[in-house]
Amino acid sequence: MVVTDAEGRVLWCSPARPASCADITHARQLGLVRLLAGGPAGSHDQGVGRRL
């Protein structure tokens, strides 16, 4: 999973994991949702897996 800012700069790049997993599940497992919880992006569940 890779998260970028509006300019395309990489903000987060997670290690590859075996098997298929939904983006939000992967983000929760890695702690990314918790990291973004209080940020300016608003509802973090809506942005995870897409460009924030």
HELIX and SHEET records of a PDB file:
HELIX    1   1 ASP A   23  LEU A   30  1                                   8    
HELIX    2   2 LEU A   32  LEU A   36  1                                   5    
HELIX    3   3 HIS A   44  GLY A   47  1                                   4    
SHEET    1   A 2 VAL A   2  THR A   4  0                                        
SHEET    2   A 2 VAL A  10  CYS A  13 -1                                        
END                                                                             
